[in-house]
Amino acid sequence: MKALVNDRIDVRISREHKELIKTASEISGFKNLSEFIIFCAKTEANRIISENDRFLRSTEDKRIFVEAILNPPAPGSQLKKALLNYDKFNGDDNNRS
């Protein structure tokens, strides 16, 4: 059963891009350019969503990640110690506070 077509996307592209996409569509055996564009856009959208969900599965995971980026916690004692050890290893005599 075919999907009901009830929406539209209008896109302006250069002639060169259109010819490139048209050639790829013909080589791939699609009936028309729209079918090829929908196939490619849907495939890429699914890949992006799948890749994103692999790392941050839930909305809560995403919220925690963004919160940590925007408001990182202060370094703890172990991280401060690791930084001092790193500086010693690299011969950096600057004291960090």
Secondary structure, DSSP 4 states (H G I P E B T S, - for coil): -PPP----------HHHHHHHHHHHHHHT-SSHHHHHHHHHHHHHHHHHHHHHHH--SHHHHHHHHHHHHSPPPP-HHHHHHHHHHHHHTT--PPP-
